[in-house]
Amino acid sequence: MNHIVFEVGLAIALVALSGLLAAKLRFSVIPFYILIGMAVGPHAFHIWHLDFRFIESAALIEFMGRIGVLFLLFYLGLEFSVGRLVKAGKSIATGGTIYILINFSLGLLLGWGLGFPLEEILVIAGITTISSSAIVAKVLVDLKRTANPETEMILGIIMFEDVFLAVYISILSGLVLSGSSSLGGVLLSALIALAYMLGLLIVGRKLVPLLNKALNIRSGELFALVIFAALFLVAGFSETIHVAEAIGALLVGLVLAETEHVKRIEKLVIPFRDFFGAIFFFSFGLTIDPLTLGGEALWYSLAAVVVTLLGNFVAGILAGRSAGLSPRASSNIGLTIVSRGEFSIIMANLGKAGGLLAILQPFAAMYVLILAILGPLLTKESKLIYKALDKVFKFESRHVKRMAQKRTPASEEQ
């Protein structure tokens, strides 16, 4: 532990250099942060005090990364509002169900088609279903899309995924780790998670006048302490009842977005969001050993990527249509939430803990890496991708026809 500060400084320097390179190439910084993390780690070299293995500081860097996820989701919540989310409640439930059903079903078919046993199929379905809330949040903020019409559906799907994740991990843990699962326990866990999220949003909105008075603090230091205390307490408590801490942070942001202090909070949070967010993607890269990537796992992961890209786009189109969004906005949903990340790795680690086939770890790592790189690129170039697909599938002309058919009966009644 003698050189832990120097190690962390080295990690930050590497992140900064990769960010500068990305900016020079006019490329998304996320893949560069992940790739530099992969390039170092336990398999790397050690010269004098330059320890690129990051063994001593690994736990601290991982914790800083967790903080980064909290700030990313918290800021995303601040850019949104409870009001918009509540109004879109029904369409979000419909869209979230569509998204989970399509991607989970395709994950099951993929595992079955690749010839895996049942428990491995269930793990693969979990790996391919849940998107990375951290990457999605980063992309939405970087591309300034938080005010877009499809963003409320994207946020809703992220929250919907978390409820599904709480239920699915409960079931899968029972099957993989103990060979059984209590249906009553799973249902209770899901109900508690759902009630907690809805309750926090509803109560938080009612408390806005009180929060306006409570946050009327002149001292910048005390204001920061109060905001960060709320963020970490709620996020940490959320984890204790099987709601992801990142979702807890998102909920706090959604509530505080309704207050008159939202601009001050945003200004406070931005530097922390950028710094710790970058550390998250670096720490994520540290968990991927490039020496394990290749062979059979590579081909499996490529097949999974193709399935996920198709499933996400179709799910985005259908979810957006159910909410009355335009075809272009609907396509943005599928292209934005295609990234996979921290939750997929959790699923793979669950399989490892249960003694399942060892190929699940390199498969998940390669799959996550490809989509973590592709996701931001697809989102950035979503306009060009949509135009190219529209020439083939005629989304716009079909949308115009549907709108015309809906208007015709209404005009005949008049």
C-alpha positions in Angstrom: 0.0 0.0 0.0 3.1 2.3 0.0 2.6 3.5 -3.5 -1.2 3.4 -3.8 -1.5 7.2 -4.4 1.2 7.0 -7.2 -0.7 4.0 -8.7 -4.0 5.9 -8.8 -2.1 8.9 -10.3 -0.8 6.6 -13.0 -4.3 5.3 -13.7 -5.7 8.9 -14.0 -2.8 9.8 -16.3 -3.5 6.9 -18.6 -7.2 7.8 -18.7 -6.3 11.4 -19.5 -4.0 10.4 -22.3 -6.6 8.1 -23.8 -9.1 10.9 -23.6 -6.8 13.3 -25.3 -6.2 10.8 -28.1 -9.9 10.3 -28.5 -10.5 14.0 -28.7 -7.7 14.3 -31.3 -9.3 11.6 -33.5 -12.8 13.1 -32.8 -14.0 9.7 -31.5 -16.1 8.7 -28.5 -14.0 8.6 -25.4 -15.7 5.5 -23.9 -14.0 2.9 -26.1 -10.6 4.5 -25.4 -11.1 4.4 -21.6 -12.1 0.8 -21.8 -9.3 -0.2 -24.1 -6.6 1.5 -22.0 -8.0 -0.4 -19.0 -7.7 -3.7 -20.9 -4.2 -2.9 -22.0 -3.0 -2.8 -18.4 -4.0 -4.8 -15.3 -2.7 -8.1 -13.8 -1.3 -9.3 -17.1 0.7 -6.1 -17.7 4.3 -5.3 -16.8 6.0 -3.6 -13.8 8.9 -1.2 -14.2 10.3 0.4 -11.0 7.4 2.3 -9.4 5.4 2.2 -12.7 3.2 -0.8 -11.8 0.8 -1.2 -14.7 -0.7 -4.2 -13.0 -2.7 -2.0 -10.6 -2.8 -4.8 -8.0 -2.6 -2.6 -4.9 -5.0 0.1 -6.1 -7.5 -2.2 -7.9 -10.1 -2.2 -5.1 -9.9 1.6 -4.8 -10.1 2.2 -8.6 -13.1 -0.2 -8.7 -14.8 1.8 -5.9 -14.1 5.1 -7.7 -15.7 3.5 -10.7 -18.8 2.7 -8.8 -19.0 6.3 -7.7 -18.7 7.3 -11.3 -21.8 5.3 -12.2 -23.7 7.0 -9.4 -22.8 10.5 -10.7 -23.6 9.6 -14.3 -27.1 8.3 -13.5 -27.7 11.1 -10.9 -26.9 13.8 -13.5 -29.1 12.0 -16.1 -31.9 12.2 -13.6 -31.3 15.9 -13.1 -31.6 16.5 -16.8 -35.0 14.8 -16.8 -37.9 15.1 -14.3 -40.3 13.0 -12.4 -43.2 14.8 -14.1 -42.3 13.6 -17.5 -41.6 10.1 -16.3 -44.9 9.8 -14.5 -46.9 11.1 -17.5 -45.3 8.4 -19.6 -45.8 5.6 -17.1 -48.2 3.5 -19.2 -46.1 3.7 -22.4 -42.9 3.0 -20.4 -44.4 -0.2 -18.9 -45.5 -1.3 -22.4 -42.2 -0.4 -24.0 -40.1 -2.0 -21.2 -42.1 -5.2 -21.5 -41.6 -5.3 -25.3 -37.9 -4.7 -24.9 -37.3 -7.4 -22.2 -39.5 -10.0 -24.0 -37.7 -9.6 -27.3 -34.2 -9.5 -26.0 -34.6 -12.2 -23.4 -36.3 -14.5 -25.9 -33.5 -14.0 -28.4 -31.0 -14.7 -25.7 -32.6 -18.0 -24.8 -32.7 -18.9 -28.5 -29.1 -18.0 -28.9 -27.9 -20.1 -26.0 -30.1 -23.1 -27.2 -28.8 -22.6 -30.8 -25.2 -22.7 -29.6 -25.8 -26.0 -27.9 -25.4 -24.9 -24.2 -27.0 -26.7 -21.3 -30.1 -25.2 -19.6 -28.3 -23.3 -16.8 -25.8 -21.8 -19.2 -28.6 -20.8 -21.5 -30.3 -18.9 -18.7 -27.1 -17.1 -17.9 -26.5 -16.2 -21.6 -30.0 -14.8 -21.8 -29.3 -12.6 -18.7 -26.0 -11.4 -20.3 -27.6 -10.4 -23.5 -30.8 -8.8 -22.1 -29.6 -6.0 -19.8 -28.1 -2.8 -21.2 -25.4 -0.8 -19.5 -27.0 2.1 -17.6 -23.6 3.8 -17.2 -22.7 3.8 -20.9 -26.3 4.9 -21.9 -26.1 7.8 -19.4 -22.7 8.9 -20.7 -23.8 8.8 -24.3 -27.0 10.7 -23.7 -25.2 13.4 -21.8 -22.2 13.7 -24.3 -24.5 13.9 -27.3 -26.9 16.3 -25.5 -29.9 14.1 -26.1 -31.4 14.4 -22.6 -34.2 16.6 -24.0 -35.1 14.3 -26.9 -38.6 12.8 -27.1 -37.3 9.3 -26.9 -35.2 9.8 -23.8 -38.1 9.3 -21.4 -38.6 5.8 -22.9 -34.9 5.1 -22.7 -34.9 6.0 -19.0 -38.1 4.1 -18.4 -36.6 1.0 -20.0 -33.4 1.3 -17.9 -35.6 1.3 -14.7 -37.8 -1.5 -16.1 -34.7 -3.5 -16.7 -33.7 -3.0 -13.1 -36.9 -4.6 -11.8 -36.4 -7.5 -14.2 -32.8 -7.8 -13.1 -33.8 -8.0 -9.4 -36.3 -10.8 -10.2 -34.0 -12.6 -12.6 -30.9 -12.6 -10.4 -33.1 -13.9 -7.5 -34.3 -16.8 -9.7 -31.0 -17.5 -11.3 -29.1 -17.4 -8.0 -31.5 -20.0 -6.6 -31.1 -22.3 -9.6 -27.4 -21.9 -10.2 -26.1 -21.6 -6.7 -28.5 -23.7 -4.6 -30.5 -25.7 -7.1 -33.8 -24.2 -6.1 -35.6 -20.9 -5.9 -38.5 -19.7 -3.7 -41.3 -18.3 -5.9 -42.7 -16.4 -2.9 -39.3 -14.9 -2.1 -38.7 -13.8 -5.7 -42.2 -12.2 -6.0 -41.7 -10.4 -2.7 -38.3 -9.1 -3.8 -39.8 -7.8 -7.1 -42.7 -6.1 -5.4 -40.5 -4.4 -2.8 -38.2 -3.1 -5.6 -41.1 -1.8 -7.7 -42.9 -0.3 -4.7 -39.6 1.4 -3.5 -39.0 3.0 -6.9 -42.6 4.2 -7.3 -42.8 5.3 -3.7 -39.6 7.3 -3.9 -40.7 9.1 -7.0 -44.2 9.9 -5.6 -43.1 11.0 -2.1 -40.1 12.9 -3.6 -42.4 14.9 -5.8 -44.7 15.7 -2.9 -41.7 16.9 -0.9 -40.5 19.4 -3.6 -41.7 22.5 -1.7 -39.9 21.3 1.5 -36.8 20.5 -0.5 -36.8 24.0 -2.0 -36.6 25.4 1.5 -34.1 22.8 2.9 -31.7 23.3 0.0 -31.7 27.1 0.3 -28.1 27.0 1.7 -25.7 29.8 1.0 -22.5 27.9 1.8 -21.3 26.0 -1.3 -19.5 23.5 1.0 -22.6 22.7 3.0 -24.7 22.6 -0.1 -22.4 20.0 -1.6 -22.3 17.9 1.5 -26.1 17.8 1.8 -26.5 16.8 -1.9 -23.9 14.1 -1.8 -25.2 12.8 1.5 -28.7 12.4 -0.1 -27.1 10.8 -3.2 -25.0 8.2 -1.4 -27.5 7.4 1.3 -30.4 6.7 -1.1 -28.2 4.9 -3.6 -26.6 2.8 -0.9 -30.0 2.0 0.8 -31.4 1.0 -2.6 -28.7 -1.7 -3.0 -29.8 -3.3 0.4 -33.3 -4.0 -1.0 -32.1 -5.4 -4.4 -32.5 -2.2 -6.4 -29.3 -1.3 -8.2 -27.5 1.6 -6.5 -27.2 3.3 -9.9 -31.0 3.3 -10.2 -31.2 4.8 -6.7 -28.9 7.6 -7.9 -31.2 8.1 -11.0 -34.2 8.4 -8.7 -32.6 11.0 -6.5 -31.7 13.0 -9.6 -35.3 12.8 -10.9 -36.7 14.1 -7.6 -34.2 17.0 -7.3 -34.8 17.9 -11.0 -38.2 19.2 -9.8 -36.6 21.7 -7.3 -35.7 25.3 -8.0 -32.0 24.4 -7.2 -31.5 22.1 -10.1 -29.1 24.4 -12.0 -26.9 24.8 -9.0 -26.9 21.0 -8.4 -25.9 20.4 -12.1 -23.1 22.9 -11.9 -21.8 21.1 -8.7 -22.1 17.6 -10.1 -20.6 18.0 -13.6 -16.9 17.8 -12.6 -17.5 14.8 -10.4 -19.5 13.1 -13.2 -16.8 13.6 -15.7 -13.9 12.5 -13.5 -15.4 9.5 -11.8 -17.3 8.5 -14.9 -14.0 8.2 -16.8 -12.5 6.1 -14.0 -15.5 3.8 -14.2 -14.8 2.9 -17.9 -11.1 2.4 -17.1 -11.9 0.2 -14.1 -14.4 -1.7 -16.4 -11.6 -2.3 -18.8 -9.3 -3.6 -16.0 -11.8 -6.5 -15.5 -11.3 -7.8 -19.0 -8.2 -9.9 -19.7 -7.4 -9.6 -23.4 -5.4 -12.9 -23.2 -8.7 -14.8 -22.6 -10.4 -13.3 -25.7 -10.5 -15.4 -28.9 -11.2 -18.9 -30.1 -14.7 -20.3 -29.6 -15.7 -17.5 -27.2 -15.0 -14.9 -30.0 -17.4 -16.6 -32.5 -20.1 -17.0 -29.8 -19.8 -13.3 -28.8 -20.0 -12.2 -32.5 -23.2 -14.2 -32.9 -24.6 -12.7 -29.7 -23.7 -9.2 -30.9 -25.6 -9.7 -34.2 -28.6 -11.0 -32.3 -28.5 -8.1 -29.9 -28.2 -5.5 -32.6 -31.3 -6.9 -34.4 -33.3 -7.4 -31.2 -32.6 -4.0 -29.9 -33.5 -2.2 -33.1 -36.8 -4.1 -33.5 -37.6 -3.6 -29.8 -36.8 0.1 -30.0 -39.0 0.5 -33.1 -42.0 -1.4 -31.4 -41.5 0.3 -28.0 -41.4 3.8 -29.7 -44.4 3.1 -31.8 -46.4 2.0 -28.7 -45.6 5.4 -27.2 -46.5 7.3 -30.4 -43.0 8.3 -31.2 -41.7 8.9 -34.8 -39.8 6.1 -36.5 -36.6 8.0 -36.2 -37.0 8.6 -32.5 -38.0 4.9 -32.1 -34.8 3.8 -33.9 -32.8 6.0 -31.5 -34.1 4.0 -28.6 -32.7 0.7 -29.9 -29.4 2.2 -31.0 -28.9 4.0 -27.7 -29.5 1.2 -25.3 -27.6 -1.5 -27.3 -24.5 -1.2 -25.1 -23.9 -3.9 -22.6 -21.7 -3.6 -19.5 -21.6 -4.0 -15.8 -24.8 -6.1 -15.5 -23.6 -8.6 -18.1 -20.4 -9.1 -16.2 -22.4 -9.7 -13.0 -24.3 -12.5 -14.8 -21.1 -14.1 -16.1 -19.6 -14.0 -12.6 -22.8 -15.7 -11.2 -22.2 -18.5 -13.7 -18.6 -18.8 -12.5 -19.7 -18.9 -8.9 -22.1 -21.7 -9.8 -19.4 -23.8 -11.4 -20.9 -23.5 -14.9 -18.9 -23.8 -18.2 -15.7 -21.6 -18.1 -16.3 -20.2 -21.5 -19.0 -17.9 -20.1 -16.4 -15.4 -18.8 -14.4 -14.8 -22.0 -17.7 -14.9 -24.0 -19.2 -12.2 -21.8 -16.0 -10.1 -21.8 -15.7 -10.1 -25.6 -19.5 -9.5 -26.1 -19.5 -6.6 -23.6 -16.3 -5.1 -25.1 -17.7 -5.1 -28.7 -21.0 -3.6 -27.7 -19.4 -1.1 -25.3 -17.4 0.2 -28.3 -20.2 -0.2 -30.9 -23.0 1.4 -28.7 -21.7 4.9 -28.6 -20.7 4.8 -32.3 -24.2 3.6 -33.3 -25.8 6.3 -31.1 -23.6 9.0 -32.6 -24.3 8.0 -36.2 -28.0 7.1 -35.6 -29.2 9.6 -38.1 -27.1 8.1 -41.0 -28.0 4.5 -39.9 -31.7 5.4 -39.8 -31.6 7.0 -43.3 -29.9 3.9 -44.7 -32.4 1.5 -43.2 -35.3 3.7 -44.1 -34.4 3.3 -47.8 -34.8 -0.4 -47.4 -37.7 -0.7 -45.0 -39.6 2.5 -45.7 -40.3 3.4 -42.1 -41.3 7.0 -42.8 -43.8 6.2 -45.6 -45.4 3.5 -43.5 -45.6 5.9 -40.6 -47.3 8.5 -42.7 -49.9 5.9 -44.0 -50.7 4.8 -40.4 -51.2 8.4 -39.3 -53.5 9.1 -42.3 -55.5 6.0 -41.5 -56.0 7.1 -37.9 -57.1 10.5 -39.0 -59.6 9.3 -41.6 -62.1 7.6 -39.2 -62.0 10.7 -37.0 -62.9 13.0 -39.9 -65.7 10.7 -41.1 -67.3 10.8 -37.6 -67.3 14.6 -37.7 
